[in-house]
Amino acid sequence: MTEDLRWVPPRIDMTVPHPDRMQDYWLGGGHNFAADRELAEKIMRVLPGIEDVARLKHSFLRRAALFMVEAGIRQFLRFGSGIPSVGRLHEVIQRAAPGSRIVNVDADPVAVAHSELMLEHVEGIAVLQADMRDVAGILAAEPTQRLLDLTRPVGLIAPMLHFMPDSWEPETIIAGFRDQLPRGSHLAIAHVTQDAEPPGLAEAVAATRTTPYPLYPRNCAEILRLCAGFELVEPGLVGFAMWRPEGPDDYSTKPGINALMYACVGRRI
């Protein structure tokens, strides 16, 4: 962990592990605490290669965002945006398309507090604390209205639906945003799946039950239902390492890890 704690917002409980800071640890970043490292190491022991998941997910999100930029998308609504530490996605987007605007949405006050502090002086970026289930509230929120033109296509980025239980009906949530956005909008999803079944997955999922953010893996058919109303671009719904990889760094040397998350990009039809 970095010795410079100016990135730490006030009133953050550093004794409670957080998935965003665990991901930062797996990526080799310095925005994590002892509790995050302890649980991250525990999961690494039961599911070897899990540290690659953070890297592969970030790599997929980079490729998906750049695909959207190439398709003409210049405004993004990013859910579960987490802590912008290693490999900041907004930098990738704005480097490829200067002037692009991004609204980061997260329900978690820890992630939002970190993001507000770290993105305070970044142009074209807003951070919104909101529950993704509040579709109308998010679209009507001041940061959304200020930065996004909802009459033009928007890129939805949602790599965190595996933290939602079935009772939340995530497919209904995605449909709510889809129906309020114009044709040509895009959706990118990365979702932990139970189909891969690498050794230790069940134990790793069980370990998350001790945190405020348990995982809910889903199978292929369930994840495809999240994409209703979007036409998936090639290669469709695949393991996240297999979605338009650009080189060996987009893969894990452990084959089961490459399919631990399904990923896809779809176009609103």
Salt bridges, closest charged atoms under 4 A:
ASP4 OD2 - ARG6 NH2 2.47
ASP20 OD2 - HIS18 ND1 3.59
ASP24 OD1 - HIS31 ND1 3.98
ASP36 OD2 - ARG21 NE 2.67
ASP52 OD1 - ARG55 NH2 3.59
ASP108 OD2 - HIS18 NE2 2.42
GLU120 OE1 - HIS121 NE2 3.87
ASP131 OD2 - ARG133 NH2 2.68
GLU142 OE2 - ARG146 NE 2.67
ASP166 OD1 - ARG218 NH2 2.98
ASP179 OD1 - ARG178 NE 2.85
GLU231 OE1 - ARG267 NH1 3.92
GLU246 OE1 - ARG62 NH2 3.08
ASP250 OD1 - ARG63 NH1 3.35
